[in-house]
Amino acid sequence: MAETYDFNMPLEAAMMTQRAIRRLTDDPVDDDLLRRLIELALKAPTGSNAQNWEWIIVRDPAVKARLARKNRQAWGIYGRIGRRMAKNDPKMQKLLDAVQWQADHLEQSPVIVVACLKGPRLWFPPIAAASYYGSIFPSIQNLLLAARAVGLGAALITLPLWSSFSARRILGCPYSVTPCAVIPLGWPRGRYGPTTRRPVEAVVSVDSYGNRAWA
């Protein structure tokens, strides 16, 4: 009999404690749970209600290893830059340590979810890119919140996709399907908890940029 999972965590509680969980155990995540996560992700809105998502659930060790190799290639550059820029910032160094751990162990994630979009990707005008990706990121956030609700660790990453050509070859995608984000999923080694964010007053302008009226 399939195990049942409780998704009844209050929405505010899930939002207040959601964070990127990069250190995962290799304990399995069953298909029934993954199916439910994707089902909840599909409840998100899309542009023109096109529902042009595609989701690839990666369990094959060889495919995970190839994605992990692409991730490490990109992280090798960005990580060095990040370390240099954050050399006097212990908090950022701690975050970079977590990203490094994920890069070193990505192929050991029990499952990697790749969120994709079908259809042509327009490059002009510049807002077209935002319109295109706006059809996938709401559903990814649904997925992340659903994972949080049942205690799964997850984090949205894009470095494995730095080469769209290579990503399509690894995943067997035709040119008409664009991999947009990678979400390693598993049971966390750490824990969820309250996050530190800038106050609302520091990021809200009223009527025109810079008018911090709420402050």
C-alpha positions, 0 to 999 in steps of 0.5 A: 500500500502506498504511503500517504503524505500530509500536505496540510501545512498552512500556506503561511507556515510553508512560505515562512520556512521555505528555503533552498535545501541543498544537502540531501540524503540518498533515501528514495522518494517514491513515485506516488509522492512525485506524481502528487508534487507535479500534480500540485505544480500543474495548478499554477497559471501559465501564459494564455493558459497554454499549459505548455509545461513538460517535466522530466523525472531523472532517476537514471544514474548516468543521466544524473551524472551528466547533469552533475558534470555540467553543473560542476563545469559552470560552478567551477567558474561561478564558485571561484568568483563568488568566493573572491567576492565574498571573502570577507562575508562569513554568511555568504561563505556558508551559503557557498559551502552549501552550493559546493556540497550540492555540486559535489553530490548532485548525482547522489540526489535520489531524483532530479526534476527538470522543468521544461517548456514547449514552444518557441522561445522569443528573444525580442523584444527583451520582455519576451523572455520574461513572458516565456519563463513566466509560464514555468516559474509559478509552477516551480514555486508550487512544486517547492512549496509542496515539497516543503509541506511534506518535508522534502528538501529542494532547491531551484538551480540552473547551472546544469543548463548553461548549455541548452544544446548539451542539456537537450542532448542529455535529456533527449529533448527536441529543439521545441522543448527548452529545459528551464530549471533543475530541482534536485529533490530528496529528504534533507540532511539539515532542517527547514526554519525561519529565513532572514529577509529584508523588511518590506519597507526597504523594498517597496516603492509607492507610485515611483521607484525610490519613494519609500513611503511605507518606511 
